[in-house]
Amino acid sequence: MVLLVVVVLLAAVAGTGYWVDTSLRRIPALAAYQDRPSAGKGTTWLLVGSDSRQGLTVEQQADLATGGDVGNGRTDTILVVHVPGLGSGAPTTMVSIPRDSYVSIPGYGEDKINAAFSLGGAALLAQTVEQATGIRLDHYAEIGFDGFAELVDAVGGVTMCPPEPISDPLAGIDLPAGCQELDGRTALGYVRTRATPRADLDRMVNQRLFMSTLMQRATSASVLANPLRWYPMARAASGVVTVDEGAHVWDLVRLGWALHGTITTTTMPIADFTSGDSGSVVVWNDDAARRLFQALASDDAVPPDVLDAVE
């Protein structure tokens, strides 16, 4: 009887995995182009949070405190995650790219990096990131405002521990200090808020910590062993996550497992905050950025002095 139950559960999990894999929305995010960076070691992901309100009713926008419609949207979150290959002693590394980073966008000149998404969608953003960092992307995953909130609710919420209270009417949150479980709506406000002492820098730290915690939660035993959790999560993911044409559900699971335990998290090394034709922009520290991504492409640990120079 026990064996039968195990077989039935494994069949259910396998069937759900197949259904999710065939239901994922796939787009040609990683296009071939001349002078594309060569493949490195390990696996590198570009994770994108889109601020598009498309598909949200006026009532949903008000409930999620997203503000008004901004057309096709830009990228509210840009994360590069490198998962080392087998045998590498380097840790998984998650790098935040400031959305106001001033870079060259192929075919459009210099602008903020998140403009690439509104100008040419995922493919142009991915090419811009590759050209700016010199690292080849292996996979792409994107989620919008409504999908983010739905996915958080599907896994039963995520526990976060802000060290100080955060009150931000624009993001729709009023959080006390200390550990607390965030539902989808509150979590969306948490990763969007700039109402903290370091504004955008704190925001990127919060985004990295939250995404890592969410992926750990989604691949935890408490979720995967509970059909009342993993089935709603799988159903939500199949409807809200967009990936590149070569990505599969097992790639997403491997990414989630890679974010368990100790990982290196950092922000793109910054040389200056300034302003120009594009408004307030972030200028990278080119030497530190080059060394950061050279390490990732080689499956090496990021040099300590590069990490020390970041924040």
SULZISUL-V562696 format. One line per field, one symbol per residue. phi: phi as a letter, one per 30 degrees, with the letter a starting at -180 (. if undefined). psi: psi as a letter, one per 20 degrees, with the letter a starting at -180 (. if undefined). burial: I if it has 24 or more other ideal C-beta (glycine too) atoms within 12 Angstrom, else O. A space follows every 50 residues. Layout:
BEGIN
phi = ???
psi = ???
burial = ???
END
This chain:
BEGIN
phi = .dddddddddddddddedddddcddcbddcddadideddcdibccccbcd cdcejcddddddddhciddbidibcdbbbccccdddjdcdddbccdcedc ecbdceibidaddddedddbidddddddddddcicddcbbbbbceddedd dddddiibdbbddbdbcbedcibbcddjdadcdedddddddcdcdbechd ddddddddddddddddddcdddcddcedcdddddddddcbccbddcdbdd ddddddddddidbcbaceeccacbbadcjdbccddedddddedddddcic ddeeddddddb
psi = ggggggggghgggggggggggiipppqmhnqqrpkqqqpaqappqoppoq jpjpiprhghgghiliarpkciraohpoppppoqrpiqjqrpppppopij porpopiiaprqhihhghhjagghgghggghhhjqpphqppqqaghhggg gghhjjrppqmphqqoonhhikqnprqrpqppagghhghgihqjlrhjdh ghghghgggggghghgghjqhhghiohighghgggghhiipprrhiqrhh hhghgghhjqbpqpprqppphqpaqbhjbprppqngghgghghhgghjkq qpphhgghig.
burial = OOOOOOOOOOOOIOOIIOOIIOOIIIOOIIIOOOOOIOOIIIIIIIIIII IIIOOIOOOOIOOIIIOOOOOIIIIIIIIIIIIIOOOOOIIIIIIIIIII IIIOIIOOOOIIIIIIIIIIIIIIIIIIIIIIIIIIIIIIIIIIIIIIII IIIIIIIIIIOIOOOIOIOOIIIOIOOOOOOIIIIIIIIIIIIIIIOOOI IIIIIIIIIIIIIIIIIIIIOOIIOOOOIIIIIIIIIIOIIIIIOOIOIO IIIIIIOIIOOOIIIIIIIIOOOOOOOOOOIIIIOOOIIOIIIIIIIIII IIIOOIOOOIO
END
